[in-house]
Amino acid sequence: MNGPATSLDSASLPYPQTPTSANAWFISHGICKAHWAQAKGFDRMTVVDLLRGRLKGLRGEAHHAAVALGLKADPAHTQSAAAA
């Protein structure tokens, strides 16, 4: 095999997502959550805890991972849209 059809570096989940829909996205695209977390530079357990609802993604790495997972809106896009 030549590897996954989806590049992990460019694989972003569309916003908005729920933890359940984000899990379904990983399954439907055949992407391992641990490999996705590593490619994005996140700790695997941070991603798992966000998807299990143990973390809310309020600050730090959990916040950045929640934005990448589509669980939270990207503040950079939200602020620029509000200013327009």
TITORKE-135663 format. One record per residue (C-alpha): residue number from 1; z, y, x; residue in one letter. Coordinates in nm, 4 decimals. Each point is the difference from the previous one (the first is absolute). Example, Ala and Ser with C-alpha at 12.3 -4.5 7.8 and 13.67 -1.06 7.14 Angstrom:
BEGIN
+-----+----------+----------+----------+------+
| seq |       c3 |       c2 |       c1 | type |
+-----+----------+----------+----------+------+
|   1 |   0.7800 |  -0.4500 |   1.2300 |    A |
|   2 |  -0.0660 |   0.3440 |   0.1370 |    S |
+-----+----------+----------+----------+------+
//
This chain:
BEGIN
+-----+----------+----------+----------+------+
| seq |       c3 |       c2 |       c1 | type |
+-----+----------+----------+----------+------+
|   1 |   0.0000 |   0.0000 |   0.0000 |    M |
|   2 |  -0.0600 |   0.3558 |   0.1084 |    N |
|   3 |   0.3264 |   0.1388 |  -0.1376 |    G |
|   4 |   0.0878 |   0.1778 |  -0.3215 |    P |
|   5 |  -0.2730 |   0.1710 |  -0.1976 |    A |
|   6 |   0.2149 |   0.3111 |  -0.0359 |    T |
|   7 |   0.0995 |   0.1962 |   0.3088 |    S |
|   8 |   0.3773 |   0.0297 |   0.0016 |    L |
|   9 |  -0.0110 |   0.3440 |   0.1608 |    D |
|  10 |  -0.2057 |   0.1464 |  -0.2837 |    S |
|  11 |   0.1537 |  -0.2055 |  -0.2807 |    A |
|  12 |   0.1954 |   0.2498 |  -0.2076 |    S |
|  13 |   0.1287 |  -0.0569 |  -0.3446 |    L |
|  14 |  -0.1093 |   0.2514 |  -0.2617 |    P |
|  15 |   0.2675 |   0.2239 |  -0.1537 |    Y |
|  16 |   0.1773 |  -0.0551 |  -0.2389 |    P |
|  17 |   0.1312 |  -0.3521 |   0.0507 |    Q |
|  18 |   0.3062 |  -0.1853 |  -0.1167 |    T |
|  19 |   0.1627 |  -0.2610 |   0.2241 |    P |
|  20 |  -0.1480 |  -0.2705 |  -0.2254 |    T |
|  21 |  -0.3518 |   0.1432 |   0.0120 |    S |
|  22 |   0.0257 |   0.0511 |   0.3775 |    A |
|  23 |   0.0939 |  -0.3681 |   0.0414 |    N |
|  24 |  -0.2960 |  -0.0944 |  -0.2197 |    A |
|  25 |  -0.2270 |   0.2193 |   0.2167 |    W |
|  26 |   0.1049 |  -0.1908 |   0.3135 |    F |
|  27 |  -0.0641 |  -0.3333 |  -0.1721 |    I |
|  28 |  -0.3384 |   0.0984 |  -0.1458 |    S |
|  29 |  -0.1214 |   0.1359 |   0.3347 |    H |
|  30 |   0.1400 |  -0.2940 |   0.1974 |    G |
|  31 |   0.1992 |   0.2238 |   0.2319 |    I |
|  32 |   0.3282 |  -0.1097 |   0.1574 |    C |
|  33 |   0.2695 |   0.2630 |  -0.0542 |    K |
|  34 |   0.1434 |  -0.0582 |   0.3480 |    A |
|  35 |  -0.3394 |   0.0510 |   0.1661 |    H |
|  36 |  -0.0666 |   0.3110 |  -0.2119 |    W |
|  37 |   0.3394 |   0.1436 |   0.0963 |    A |
|  38 |  -0.0623 |  -0.0685 |   0.3684 |    Q |
|  39 |  -0.3485 |   0.1577 |  -0.0129 |    A |
|  40 |   0.1445 |   0.3112 |  -0.1669 |    K |
|  41 |   0.2925 |   0.0181 |   0.2448 |    G |
|  42 |   0.2743 |  -0.0809 |  -0.2513 |    F |
|  43 |   0.2824 |  -0.2490 |   0.0254 |    D |
|  44 |  -0.0800 |  -0.3065 |  -0.2111 |    R |
|  45 |   0.3381 |   0.0061 |  -0.1727 |    M |
|  46 |  -0.0436 |   0.3646 |  -0.0998 |    T |
|  47 |  -0.3192 |  -0.0942 |  -0.1854 |    V |
|  48 |   0.1583 |  -0.3103 |  -0.1532 |    V |
|  49 |   0.3090 |   0.1937 |  -0.1116 |    D |
|  50 |  -0.2171 |   0.2693 |  -0.1622 |    L |
|  51 |  -0.1970 |  -0.2645 |  -0.1885 |    L |
|  52 |   0.3216 |  -0.1740 |  -0.1103 |    R |
|  53 |   0.1530 |   0.3275 |  -0.1174 |    G |
|  54 |   0.2823 |  -0.0038 |   0.2545 |    R |
|  55 |  -0.1230 |   0.3250 |   0.1574 |    L |
|  56 |  -0.1172 |   0.3093 |  -0.1858 |    K |
|  57 |  -0.1928 |   0.1573 |   0.2862 |    G |
|  58 |   0.1985 |   0.3226 |   0.0008 |    L |
|  59 |  -0.0278 |   0.0897 |   0.3687 |    R |
|  60 |  -0.1171 |  -0.1129 |   0.3416 |    G |
|  61 |  -0.2007 |  -0.3159 |   0.0512 |    E |
|  62 |   0.0688 |  -0.1176 |  -0.3556 |    A |
|  63 |  -0.1542 |   0.3215 |  -0.1364 |    H |
|  64 |  -0.3115 |  -0.0338 |   0.2181 |    H |
|  65 |  -0.0371 |  -0.3663 |  -0.0953 |    A |
|  66 |   0.0428 |   0.0812 |  -0.3716 |    A |
|  67 |  -0.2801 |   0.2583 |   0.0257 |    V |
|  68 |  -0.2255 |  -0.2527 |   0.1793 |    A |
|  69 |   0.0794 |  -0.2608 |  -0.2668 |    L |
|  70 |  -0.0899 |   0.2445 |  -0.2762 |    G |
|  71 |   0.3529 |  -0.0061 |  -0.1406 |    L |
|  72 |   0.0361 |   0.3752 |   0.0610 |    K |
|  73 |  -0.2523 |   0.2822 |   0.0011 |    A |
|  74 |  -0.1002 |   0.1407 |   0.3382 |    D |
|  75 |   0.1892 |   0.3308 |   0.0312 |    P |
|  76 |  -0.2846 |   0.1531 |   0.2034 |    A |
|  77 |  -0.2433 |  -0.0550 |  -0.2876 |    H |
|  78 |   0.2537 |   0.0995 |  -0.2658 |    T |
|  79 |   0.0818 |   0.3352 |   0.1626 |    Q |
|  80 |  -0.3649 |   0.0938 |   0.0586 |    S |
|  81 |  -0.0862 |  -0.0872 |  -0.3606 |    A |
|  82 |   0.2916 |   0.2078 |  -0.1297 |    A |
|  83 |  -0.1037 |   0.2997 |   0.2121 |    A |
|  84 |  -0.3550 |  -0.0036 |  -0.1374 |    A |
+-----+----------+----------+----------+------+
//
